[in-house]
Amino acid sequence: MVMPSAIGNGPYFIVSEAISSVASVWKKGKAYFLTGTVCFGIVKAIFYYKKQCQRNKWRSVGKDVVVLHLFPRGRYCPNVSPFVVKLETYLRMAGISYELDFEEPLGPKGKCPWITWNGKDLADSQIIIETLGKYYGKNFSSHLKAEDKALGVSLRLMVEEHFFWCNVMWRWIFDQSFVVSSLTDWGTWLPFHWFYRPVIGQLLYLEAYMQGIGRHTESEVLAMGHQDLQALSIFLGDHPFILGDKPTEVDCSIFGMLAQICWNSAGSPFLKLIETDYKNLIDYCHRMKEEFWPDWEYCLQPLEKQRLPKTSFRPPYCKTYEAIVLHE
């Protein structure tokens, strides 16, 4: 029997060579490796410390006070996100005390807005509204029939899951005057206008494409948005609010979306539509604004208080809102 002599080509030799190579690299570069590990640990520790400081600040607001995490204030509308306006309108409608945090706008689901409340993190505006409504015993739709509640859900889904994407396509893709860059102070910064805006626009386009709206032409998308606004206008009619004489949770959603058209869409074909053909939607927006946002002008940039990153607000629903500053 012939004994194997080419052990150098076998698996044991390969493993041995690999170990030797690793040991050689370790001897040469262990100083760099250890230095990198220490630096990484320091950075992680700094981030952890900052997170803990933020958590302590959020916990300091007290029991049952909501910390609303959101994008910075806008110039013409309190926020560029319809879902932020929706949720903040609800907090005012329900009379729930809350404070604002502009430092962490994106929550655990990567969405804005989100809240920290009684030690919990909650994301998604609709889930937040339903959770808070149950806890505080706030149900503004309790007087409605089951059919009306079902209609309200349908209208909310139409504006949030369909019309929202029509407006996204106009704001970020079709609009060549780049109105979105003028909606906030930070939007006018050169890095945003020349770098972040195109990048965000492409990311939103990919989301719209996956959703379906982004697969259509500009004229098709605008026609779809037109149909949504027409349906809303017809349904609203002469009523003061969407589902009758009293505001409900659905109004928070509808107002949040329409506020983007009324105040954040200069030159938009959707704005032209509601200014000419569907004026009852304009009147509706101003009615909601007067009812729940008497401090609307105060909540806009470029007020110095809005620029401060440590500024928060605790506005219980009343006709006067008082600003406070949280100190570290």
RANORWO-V49524 format. One record per pair of residues at least 12 apart in sequence whose C-alpha atoms are under 7 Angstrom apart, sorted by sequence separation. I is the first residue (numbers start at 1). J is the second residue. D is the distance in whole Angstrom. If there is no record, write none. Layout:
BEGIN
i={I/I}
j={J/J}
d={D/D}
END
This chain:
BEGIN
i={111/113/181/312/111/311/312/70/109/311/312/108/310/311/107/310/294/259/295/258/173/84/172/68/72/83/255/66/67/68/69/70/71/65/66/67/68/69/70/65/66/67/68/69/67/71/69/70/69/87/70/83/70/165/69/94/240/69/233/68/69/68/166/233/67/68/165/233/66/67/66/67/66/65/64/64/63/166/166/166/59/163/163/183/179/179/156/159/156/152/156/159/76/141/75/140/74/75/140/74/73/90/90/89/86/86/86/86/85/83/82/82/82/80/77/76/77/76/93/92/89/103/102/101/100/99/100/99/98/99/98/97/98/97/97/96/78/95/78/95/77/76/92/93/75/92/73/74/75/73/74/75/73/73}
j={123/125/193/324/124/324/325/84/123/325/326/123/325/326/123/326/319/285/321/285/201/113/201/98/102/113/285/97/98/99/100/101/102/97/98/99/100/101/102/98/99/100/101/102/101/105/104/105/105/125/112/125/113/208/113/138/284/114/278/114/115/115/213/280/115/116/213/281/115/116/116/117/117/117/117/118/118/221/222/225/119/225/228/264/265/266/250/254/253/250/254/257/183/248/183/248/183/184/249/184/184/249/252/252/252/253/255/256/256/256/256/257/260/260/263/263/264/264/292/292/292/309/309/312/312/312/313/313/313/314/314/314/315/315/316/316/299/316/300/317/300/300/316/317/300/317/299/300/301/300/301/302/301/306}
d={7/7/6/6/7/7/6/7/7/5/6/7/7/6/6/6/6/7/7/7/6/5/5/7/6/7/6/6/6/6/6/6/6/5/4/5/5/5/6/5/6/6/6/6/7/5/6/4/5/6/6/6/5/6/6/7/7/5/6/6/6/5/7/7/5/7/6/6/7/5/6/6/5/6/7/6/6/6/7/6/7/6/6/7/7/7/6/7/6/6/7/7/7/6/6/5/6/5/6/5/7/7/6/6/5/5/7/4/5/6/4/5/6/7/6/6/6/6/7/6/7/7/6/6/4/5/5/5/7/5/5/6/6/6/5/6/6/5/5/5/7/6/6/7/5/5/7/6/5/6/6/7/6/7}
END
